[in-house]
Amino acid sequence: MIYLRKAEFSDLSAIMPIIVEAKKFLSGFDTDQWQRDYPAQSDIERFIENKTGHILIVNDEVAAFGALITGEDKAYTAITDGRWSNDKFDYVAVHCLAFSDKYRGQGLSRQMFSNIFSLENAQGYRDFRVDTHPANKIMQHVFEREGFIYRGMVQYEGPRRAYQLEL
């Protein structure tokens, strides 16, 4: 069984190794994404405390983590080299997506986004925004495969490619 649920503090021991694995994975590419302090355990704890941290469960194991932030994300307010399709602040920003090495490459990003869209759409959200490092071609492919459209550049721990999907 595969499903998405809010992360709890008791999940930290499963989430943090996934973050470490994701940082190591990204270090193999020509990118500085996640090679400094972000995301630190304190960031994950803040997502959990704010009830924005979510985990993808696969066969009773934590397979992935992501933060779903609703409303205006200040990092997304200023966009350059393009524009959002609308000026509304009523959207879901998906941040800090990380998959366990054990589950990477199994197409679970589709399950993750399907669950995110279902969960947030049920709450009335139909506008989703994401970003990634310009060198992170894998995540760009994932976003485009899921229907996200490249909209321009934002600043989030440095310059990032910004994408949007409206359901």
N, C-alpha and C positions, 0 to 999 in steps of 0.2 A: 504494500500500500504506500502511496506517495501523497503527501499533503503538506500544506504550509500552516504554520502556527506562530503566534507571538513567542519570541524568545523570553526565557526567564533566567534569573541569575543562576539557577542551578544548571543551566545549559552552558555556562561559561567554559567549563572544563572540556566541552566538546567543540565549542566555537573557536576558542583561541588557537588550537592546533590547525584548524582550517585557515585562519588568518595567516599564520606562520607559513603554511604550505603555499598559500596564494602569493605571499611576498616572495618566497623563493622561486616560484614558477615565473613571476614577472621579472625577476632579476636575470633570467635567461634571455631577455629581449632587450632591444635598444631603447629602454625606457627607465625613467627615474620614478615611475608610478609605484607608490607604496614602498619605496626604498629608504624613506626617512622614518619619522615617528608615526605617521598616519598609516593605517589605523592602529592605534594603541589599545590596550585593554580598557583604558579609561574611556575611549571613544565607544567601544562596544558596550561597556557598562552604561554610558549615557543613553545610547540607543535603547537599551533594555529598560532603563529607568523611565524614559520618555514614552515607552510602549510603542516604539517605532521599529525595533529590531525584530526580525522574523527568521525562522529557520525552516528549511525544507527537510522533511523527514522521509527517508526511504528505508523501508523494511526495519522500522524502529530505530534507525540511526540518523544522526544529524549529518546531512549531506552538503548543505549549503547555508549561507547566511546572507541576509540583505536587510537594509534599512529602508522603510517606506515612510517618507516624510510628506505630509499633506499641507497644502497651503503654500504661501510664497517661500521659496528657498532663495535667500539673498544672493547666493553664488550664481543663481540663474537669472537674476533681474537684469544685469548688464550683459548683453550678448553682442558680439562683434562679428563682422564678416557674414552677416545673415540676420535672421529674426525668427522669433517664435511665430506660429500661425495665428496666435491671438495674444492679447495683452492681459488676459485673466490671471489671477493668482490662485485659482481654484484647481490645482493639479496635484499629482503625486510625483515626487522626485524619488527615484530609486538610487540609493547609494550603497557603496561598500559591498558589492556582490562578490562573494567568494565561494568556491566549490572545493570540497575535499578532493585530494589527489585520488582517493579511492573511486570517486564518482565523476571526475573530470573526463570529458570526452564521450560520455554516454547519452548525450542529448538532453540532459536534465535541465538545461537552461530553458528549454521549451516548457517543461513542466513547471518550472519556477515562475516564468512569466505568465503562463496560463492561470496559475493559482493567484498571482498578484492581480492580474486583470479581473478575475472573478471576484476576489475579495473586495477590491477597491471599487469596482463597478457596482457591486451590490450596495456600497455606501454612497453611490451617486457620482463617483469620479470617472471621467471619461478621457482625461488628458493626462498623459504620462510622459515624464522627462527623465533623461539619463545623460551621463557624460562619461568619457573615457579619454585616456592619454592619446595623443595623435599617433604614437607608435604602437598602440595596442590594437593591432589588426584583428586579433581573435575576437575581442569584445565588440569591435566595430561590425564584424561579420555577424555576430550573434544579434546585435541590435537590428541590423538591416534585415536579417532573416525573420525576425519577429515583427517586422513592419514599421519599425522606427525610421523616421526621415531625418537626415542630417540637416540641422538648422543654422549652425554657425559655431562660434567659439565662446566659451565661458572661462572664468578663472575659478578653479577649485583645486587647491594644492598645486597651482601652476596652470598653464593653458590646457584646456580640455575641449574635445569635440563634443558638441551638444546635439542630442537627438530628441525627437518628440513623436509620440504616437497618440492619435485621437481615435477613440472607439466610437 
